[in-house]
Amino acid sequence: MPVADMFWVFWGDRYGRIEDPFGHQWSIAMHQRNCSPEDMKKAMDCMSQPGA
């Protein structure tokens, strides 16, 4: 999974996953911003709509 900003307001982290040569999966995250519960709900509602 390429590193990307997650759900712009939903999560507030930049996140990605890599797999090393031995097959171990590593998650990498860096906090970008704090999100209010209202922001999270708005983003989840937007993502659940068709075409979003």
Order of alpha helices (4+ residues) and beta strands (2+ residues): beta-beta-beta-alpha
